[in-house]
Amino acid sequence: MAASYELKASARDRVGKGAARALRREGLLPAVIYGDKKPALPITIPVKETTLTLHKGGFLTHIGTIDVDGEKHQVIAKDFQLHPVRDDVLHVDFLRVAKGSTLTVEIPVQFLNEETCPGLKKGGVLNVVRHTVEMTVPADNIPEALVIDLATAQPGDSLHISAVKLPEGCQPTITDRDFTIATIAAPAGMKEDSEEASEEEEAAESE
């Protein structure tokens, strides 16, 4: 598994809010590594490098390496806590990643050809129902995004998970239905025209 980032860390023996505040004054963050049927490992990681890694994007979908006092752990970030006002990182939870394992990850949705989409050119609006999709994925093949091509989408179209070419070994956790990811909402004028046409067809049928 190729790691996209590496952070230096130290084992942490101090816990609690007071200890966390003291760590932050030293430029460090409290964090924890857990999972893979091993005991949880409280650690400290540097605030600056962690913040830079977070803002690069893909923090929750990229495999990383945490070097804890010389011992390297393959991990994926599962959650992080931000300060409610300043948006500073306060705490990070890392999950150990074993070779050959599968993970449940929120994968972002990406749309192609919005500029040339016929449905949008006709005045339709792209309504995104799901900005991310929860997927079960191989740890060594986590997709960057689920890509939906809008090249042929028309007003009124619904775009379902079945329209996405899924990477090998990747499956949505919702398996009982072909759920909607986005729709192309028809413009108001087109809606009125279609409603009038339907009414005329119904009237003709009743005659």
N, C-alpha and C positions, 0 to 999 in steps of 0.2 A: 504493500500500500504506500503510495507516494504521499508524503505529508506536504501540505500547502503552507504551513507555518511552524515555527518552533519557538517555544517560550521557556526561559529559564525559571526554575521554581525552587522553593525550599519547603521542607516539611514544616508544618505549623503545629505548635503545641498549645498556643493560646487561643481560646475561643471566647465568644461573647461580644456584645456591642462595644464595650470599652476597649477590648483588644483590637477589634476591627478598626476603630477610630485611630488607635495608636499606629497601626500598620499603615493606614492611609497617610498619616503625617510623615511617614518614612518613604512614601512613594510606592507602597505595596498594596496589593489587594488580597483579601481572603478568597479562597476558592476551594473546591473539593473535587477529587477524582473518585468515581465509584463504578460499580458494575463488574461484569465478568467473574462473578462469584468470589470476589475478593473484598477484604475490608475497605471501607471508605478511607481515603487518604486526604486529610486536611492539608492544604498547601498555601503558600503565598506566591503571587506572581506580580511582576512589575506593572504599575498602572500605565505608564507611557506606552510600552510595547503592546500591552493588551488592548488599549484603546485604539492604537493604530491598526492592529489586526482586525478589530471589530469593524472599523469604519471602511476597511477595504472591501467589505461585502462578502457574503457567503459564509459568515462565521458559523452559522448553524448547519451548514451543509458540507463543510470541508473538514477532512481529516487533518489533525495537527499532532505535533509531538511536544510533550511536556517533559523537560529534563529536570527531574527532581533530585538534586544533589548528586548528579552523575548517572542516575538511572532513568532511562527514557521510556515514556509511556505513550502509546498511540491512543489518541482520544478524539472525540467529537464534542463540541460544546452543545449541551442540551438546553441550557437556560442561563440567562444573565439578568441581574437586577440593576436598574438605573436609578439615580437620584431623581425624585419626582420634579425637582425644579431645575437643577443644573445639568441633568442628563449625564452626570459622571457615572462610570461603571462602579458598582459597589460590591458585586459578588458574582462569581461564575461557577456553574456546575458543569463538570466534564464527565463524559461517559467513556470508560475504557472500550477500545475497539480491538477485538481479537481477529486474527487473520481468518478469512473465510466466513466471517459472521455477516448477518443481515441487520439492518437498522430501520427504524421507523423515523422518517424525516419529512418535514414540510418543504416541498419543492416549489419554488416560485414559478408562476406562469408568465410566458413571454409571447407577445403577439408580433407576427411578421406582416409586412405589406399593408399597414394601416393607411399609408398615403395613397395606395392604388386600390384599396378595397371598394368594389362597386356599391356595396350597401352604405358605406359612409359617404361616398361621393354623391349619392342620391339624397343625402340629408339625414341618414340614419345615425343612431348614436350607439357606441359600443358600451354596453353595460357589463361590467366584470362581476360575475357572481362569486367566483373564487379567485383570489389573488395568489393563493398557494393551494397545493393539493398534498394531503398526507399520503406518503408512499412507503412501501416496504422495498428496500433497495439493498444490493450487495455493498458491503463496506468499501470494496475496492472499485466500485463503479457507480458513484453517486452522481446523477445528472445535475448539471448546473441549472437547468430550467426545463419546463415542459413547453414545447413550442407549438403554437397554433397559427396556421397560415390563413390570413384573411383575404387571400387573392381572389377568391370566388364567392365570398360571403355576400348575401343579399339582404335587404331590409326584411325583418321578421324572422331571420334565421336564428336557430339556437345551436350553439357549439358545445358538443358533449365530449366527455373523456374519450369516447371511441374515435374522435377526430384527431387524437394525439398519437403520434408514433412513439410508443414507449421504448426506452432503452432495454436491452436484453436483461432479464432477471428482475425488472422493476414492475411492481404492481401497485395500484391504489389500494388503500385499506378498505375503501367502500367497494364491495364486490357484487352487491345485490341489485344494482341499477346503473344505467348509463347516465350518470349525473351531468348536469349542465355546468359549464365553466363560464360561459359568457353568452350574451345575446346581442343581436343587432336590432335595436328598437327602431321601428319604422317611424318616419317623420309624421307629424300630426295630419298634414294634408293627405298623405298616402293612406293613413288609417281611415280617414273620413271617406275617401274614394272607395276603398275596399269594402267599408261597411255599407255604402250606398249600393255598390254592385251586388253585395249579398242580399240586400233587401229587395232589389229589383228581380234577382233570380228567384227568391222565395215567392214574390208576387206572381211571377210568370208561372211558376210551378203550381200555385194554388188555383190559377185560372184554368 
